Amino acid sequence: MDKQRMTLGVLTLLPLAAACGAQTAGSGSARTETAPVTGVHWTVDVLTVDGKTARAPSGTYLKIADDGRVSGNLGCNGFGSKATFTGDRVEFGGMWTTDMACEKGPMSFERSLGRTFADKGAFTAKADGDRLTLTTDGGDRIGLTKEKDAPVRGTKWTVTALGDNNVSQPLPKGANAYFVLRADGTLDGRLGCNHASAQATVGDGHITLGPAKTTRMMCQDSLMRTEKTLLGLFDSKVTYALDHRGIALTSANGTVVSAVADE
């Protein structure tokens, strides 16, 4: 593990400059002259402050939704904010962060990146293909690269949580649940205890699943309850929402299955 994290379970408000006289990113993606900025998972590569460049820890990223909501990671802690755009200028409003302790390297980078957001507030955004540069009026720069979403088909999706739109619970210890949507129109995977397969048609934000064919092993009660919930997705049409390397499946009765792309 390259990071040791200790969750303190609180949120911290950081005083970023409030944006004014600008328009919040709304319907449709905010763009620079050459490429969209919103709706993209931008991996933070480097930060240059006062002429000194530092590489970002793995997992540092920035994402601005079309409505201006900001999410990301500063190097250790997750954060959220609100972005407003005026032409190729972007400003970040008040930002919240989680409050975790990490190793010295990630925390040092996080403090520098946090100060850059807090002290500068406004940036000029320049996109060039899969690269984005945010530059302050003083010349400090954040270099970012577009990271593509995991493909729906062909990815091993590891199930991490079950619930609904209001409450989500992690899988019980020992549950091994995953699925792969194959190019030949099938799904195979594991439901927490048993292996399963089915016909699967993907299209237009929906996945139509045929009846499940499963092995018939018995496992402990918690795993069998997980399996029963996942079996409820089959022989029906479910909606899916892809978010970078995460996917959420929602059944007709409101059950939400959250999964992440297996590295």
C-alpha positions as CSV (number, residue, x, y, z in Angstrom):
1,M,0.0,0.0,0.0
2,D,1.4,3.4,-1.0
3,K,-1.0,5.3,1.2
4,Q,-2.0,4.8,4.8
5,R,-5.3,6.4,5.5
6,M,-7.0,7.0,8.8
7,T,-10.6,8.1,8.4
8,L,-11.6,10.7,11.0
9,G,-15.2,10.8,9.8
10,V,-15.6,14.6,9.5
11,L,-15.8,17.1,6.6
12,T,-13.7,20.3,6.5
13,L,-14.7,23.5,4.7
14,L,-11.9,25.1,2.9
15,P,-12.3,28.8,2.0
16,L,-12.0,29.0,-1.7
17,A,-12.7,32.2,-3.5
18,A,-16.4,32.5,-4.3
19,A,-17.1,33.0,-7.9
20,C,-19.1,36.0,-9.0
21,G,-20.0,37.6,-12.3
22,A,-19.9,34.2,-14.0
23,Q,-22.2,31.6,-15.3
24,T,-22.5,28.2,-13.7
25,A,-21.9,25.3,-16.1
26,G,-25.4,24.2,-17.0
27,S,-27.1,22.2,-19.7
28,G,-24.4,21.1,-22.2
29,S,-20.7,20.8,-21.6
30,A,-18.6,23.9,-20.8
31,R,-15.9,24.0,-23.5
32,T,-12.5,25.6,-24.2
33,E,-11.8,26.6,-27.7
34,T,-10.9,23.0,-28.6
35,A,-12.5,20.5,-26.3
36,P,-15.1,20.0,-23.5
37,V,-14.0,20.4,-19.9
38,T,-17.1,19.2,-18.1
39,G,-18.3,15.6,-17.9
40,V,-14.7,14.3,-18.1
41,H,-12.6,12.4,-15.5
42,W,-9.4,14.4,-15.4
43,T,-6.4,12.7,-13.8
44,V,-4.1,15.3,-12.2
45,D,-0.6,14.6,-13.4
46,V,1.5,17.5,-12.2
47,L,1.3,20.8,-10.2
48,T,3.7,23.7,-10.9
49,V,3.9,26.4,-8.3
50,D,6.6,29.2,-8.3
51,G,8.4,27.3,-11.1
52,K,8.7,24.1,-9.2
53,T,6.9,21.0,-10.5
54,A,5.6,18.1,-8.4
55,R,4.0,14.9,-9.7
56,A,0.6,14.0,-8.3
57,P,0.0,10.9,-6.2
58,S,-1.9,8.1,-7.9
59,G,-5.6,8.7,-7.7
60,T,-5.6,12.5,-7.8
61,Y,-8.3,13.7,-10.1
62,L,-10.9,16.4,-10.9
63,K,-14.3,16.1,-12.5
64,I,-16.8,18.9,-13.2
65,A,-20.3,17.8,-14.0
66,D,-22.4,19.7,-16.6
67,D,-24.3,21.5,-13.8
68,G,-21.0,22.7,-12.3
69,R,-20.7,20.3,-9.4
70,V,-17.1,19.4,-8.8
71,S,-15.7,16.2,-7.3
72,G,-12.2,14.8,-7.1
73,N,-9.3,13.9,-4.9
74,L,-6.5,16.2,-3.8
75,G,-3.9,13.5,-3.3
76,C,-5.2,12.0,-0.1
77,N,-8.7,13.4,0.6
78,G,-11.7,13.6,-1.6
79,F,-13.3,17.0,-2.2
80,G,-16.3,18.7,-3.7
81,S,-17.0,22.2,-4.9
82,K,-18.9,24.3,-7.5
83,A,-17.4,25.6,-10.7
84,T,-18.5,28.6,-12.8
85,F,-17.3,29.4,-16.3
86,T,-16.9,32.6,-18.3
87,G,-15.4,31.8,-21.7
88,D,-12.2,29.9,-21.0
89,R,-12.1,31.0,-17.4
90,V,-13.2,28.7,-14.5
91,E,-13.6,29.7,-10.9
92,F,-14.2,27.3,-7.9
93,G,-16.5,28.2,-5.1
94,G,-16.4,27.0,-1.4
95,M,-14.9,23.5,-1.2
96,W,-15.5,20.7,1.2
97,T,-13.0,17.8,1.8
98,T,-12.9,14.7,3.8
99,D,-10.4,14.7,6.7
100,M,-8.0,11.8,6.5
101,A,-4.4,11.5,7.4
102,C,-2.0,10.0,4.8
103,E,1.7,9.6,4.3
104,K,3.9,12.6,4.1
105,G,4.2,12.7,0.2
106,P,0.5,12.7,-0.6
107,M,-0.3,15.1,2.2
108,S,2.4,17.5,1.0
109,F,1.1,17.5,-2.5
110,E,-2.5,17.9,-1.2
111,R,-1.6,21.0,0.8
112,S,0.0,22.6,-2.3
113,L,-2.9,21.7,-4.6
114,G,-5.4,22.9,-1.9
115,R,-3.6,26.2,-1.5
116,T,-3.5,26.7,-5.3
117,F,-7.3,26.3,-5.4
118,A,-7.8,28.5,-2.3
119,D,-5.4,31.3,-3.0
120,K,-5.8,31.6,-6.8
121,G,-9.5,30.7,-7.2
122,A,-9.7,31.5,-11.0
123,F,-7.9,29.7,-13.8
124,T,-7.6,29.8,-17.5
125,A,-8.5,26.4,-19.0
126,K,-6.8,25.2,-22.1
127,A,-7.6,21.7,-23.5
128,D,-5.6,20.0,-26.2
129,G,-6.9,16.6,-27.1
130,D,-6.8,14.5,-24.0
131,R,-4.8,17.1,-22.0
132,L,-6.1,20.0,-19.9
133,T,-4.0,22.8,-18.3
134,L,-5.4,25.1,-15.6
135,T,-3.3,28.2,-15.3
136,T,-3.5,31.0,-12.7
137,D,-2.9,34.6,-13.6
138,G,0.5,34.3,-11.8
139,G,1.6,31.4,-14.0
140,D,1.1,28.4,-11.7
141,R,-0.3,25.4,-13.5
142,I,-2.2,22.2,-13.0
143,G,-1.6,19.6,-15.7
144,L,-4.3,17.0,-16.2
145,T,-5.0,14.1,-18.6
146,K,-8.4,12.7,-19.7
147,E,-9.0,9.2,-18.4
148,K,-11.5,7.2,-20.4
149,D,-14.5,5.5,-18.9
150,A,-14.3,1.7,-18.5
151,P,-16.3,0.0,-21.3
152,V,-19.6,-1.5,-20.3
153,R,-18.8,-4.7,-22.3
154,G,-15.7,-6.7,-21.6
155,T,-15.0,-5.2,-18.1
156,K,-15.0,-7.3,-15.0
157,W,-17.4,-5.4,-12.7
158,T,-16.9,-6.2,-9.1
159,V,-20.0,-5.7,-7.0
160,T,-19.3,-3.4,-4.0
161,A,-22.7,-2.5,-2.6
162,L,-26.5,-3.2,-2.7
163,G,-29.3,-0.9,-1.7
164,D,-31.7,1.6,-3.3
165,N,-31.5,5.3,-4.2
166,N,-31.4,6.3,-0.6
167,V,-29.4,3.7,1.3
168,S,-26.5,1.5,0.2
169,Q,-24.8,-1.3,2.1
170,P,-21.5,-2.9,1.4
171,L,-21.4,-6.6,0.6
172,P,-20.9,-9.0,3.5
173,K,-17.4,-10.3,4.3
174,G,-16.5,-13.1,2.0
175,A,-18.9,-12.3,-0.8
176,N,-17.4,-12.7,-4.2
177,A,-19.8,-11.0,-6.6
178,Y,-18.9,-9.8,-10.1
179,F,-20.2,-9.9,-13.7
180,V,-18.8,-9.5,-17.2
181,L,-21.0,-8.5,-20.1
182,R,-19.6,-10.3,-23.2
183,A,-19.5,-9.1,-26.8
184,D,-21.4,-12.3,-27.8
185,G,-24.5,-11.1,-25.9
186,T,-24.1,-13.0,-22.7
187,L,-23.3,-12.3,-19.0
188,D,-21.3,-14.5,-16.7
189,G,-20.1,-13.9,-13.2
190,R,-20.6,-14.8,-9.6
191,L,-23.5,-13.8,-7.3
192,G,-21.7,-14.0,-3.9
193,C,-21.8,-17.8,-3.7
194,N,-22.7,-19.4,-7.0
195,H,-21.5,-18.8,-10.6
196,A,-24.2,-17.5,-13.0
197,S,-24.7,-16.9,-16.7
198,A,-27.5,-15.5,-18.8
199,Q,-28.3,-13.9,-22.1
200,A,-27.7,-10.1,-22.0
201,T,-28.6,-7.4,-24.4
202,V,-27.0,-4.0,-23.8
203,G,-28.4,-0.8,-25.4
204,D,-29.8,2.7,-24.8
205,G,-29.0,2.8,-21.0
206,H,-30.6,-0.6,-20.4
207,I,-29.5,-4.2,-20.0
208,T,-32.1,-6.9,-20.8
209,L,-31.1,-10.0,-18.9
210,G,-32.5,-13.5,-19.5
211,P,-33.1,-16.2,-16.9
212,A,-30.1,-17.0,-14.8
213,K,-28.3,-20.4,-15.0
214,T,-26.4,-21.0,-11.8
215,T,-24.4,-23.6,-10.0
216,R,-26.1,-25.0,-6.8
217,M,-23.7,-24.6,-3.9
218,M,-24.8,-23.6,-0.5
219,C,-23.0,-20.8,1.4
220,Q,-23.5,-19.0,4.7
221,D,-26.7,-17.1,5.2
222,S,-25.3,-13.6,4.5
223,L,-23.9,-14.7,1.2
224,M,-27.1,-16.4,0.2
225,R,-29.1,-13.3,0.9
226,T,-26.8,-11.3,-1.3
227,E,-27.2,-13.9,-4.0
228,K,-31.0,-13.8,-3.7
229,T,-30.9,-10.0,-4.2
230,L,-28.7,-10.3,-7.3
231,L,-30.9,-13.0,-8.8
232,G,-33.7,-10.5,-8.7
233,L,-32.0,-8.6,-11.6
234,F,-32.4,-11.5,-14.0
235,D,-35.2,-12.3,-16.4
236,S,-35.9,-8.5,-16.6
237,K,-34.7,-5.2,-18.0
238,V,-32.5,-3.1,-15.7
239,T,-31.1,0.4,-16.3
240,Y,-27.4,1.2,-15.9
241,A,-25.5,4.4,-15.3
242,L,-21.8,4.5,-16.0
243,D,-19.5,6.9,-14.1
244,H,-15.9,6.5,-15.2
245,R,-14.9,3.2,-13.5
246,G,-18.1,2.7,-11.7
247,I,-21.5,1.3,-12.8
248,A,-24.9,1.2,-11.1
249,L,-27.6,-1.2,-12.1
250,T,-31.2,-0.4,-11.1
251,S,-33.9,-3.0,-11.3
252,A,-37.6,-2.3,-11.9
253,N,-38.3,-2.6,-8.1
254,G,-35.7,0.0,-7.3
255,T,-32.8,-2.2,-6.2
256,V,-29.5,-0.6,-6.9
257,V,-26.3,-2.7,-7.5
258,S,-23.1,-0.7,-7.4
259,A,-19.9,-2.1,-9.0
260,V,-16.4,-1.0,-9.9
261,A,-14.1,-2.0,-12.8
262,D,-11.6,-4.6,-11.7
263,E,-8.1,-3.4,-12.1
